[in-house]
Amino acid sequence: MHRPPDALPTMIFDWGAIKWHVTPDAVPGASSTFGEVIINPNKGHERHLHPDSDEVLYVIEGEGRQTVGDDPEFPVRAGEAIYIPKGTLHSTFNTGWRPLRIIATYTPGGAELALRELPGFVELGPGDHPNWAAATS
């Protein structure tokens, strides 16, 4: 099934955006979730967990720092993958000057539905794009 990015909604948060390309709710027969995450410079998301899904992150572009469970925080950059077992607290923070672009997968899919409950969540319709404010000094 072909799903062009402009035909998909975009989840917006104070730290960035997510576009889910494949989810069990949207793609008949899909058992996993696959999406692109954008974390803006000097932003990140709070530690959280997915009680029923493993998560794999693959960094496409940028650099940041990652936590997984009780292990020490570590740097991440383009070309690296991170495995997060279900029920494990984790967070990602962009330490670079450009957006941190990540592919995220959930197995089994469905963990993305909980993101709708986060404070400040907004969903843009297909074809609508985020309008990020310019930094001021």
Disulfide bonds with the S-S distance in Angstrom:
none
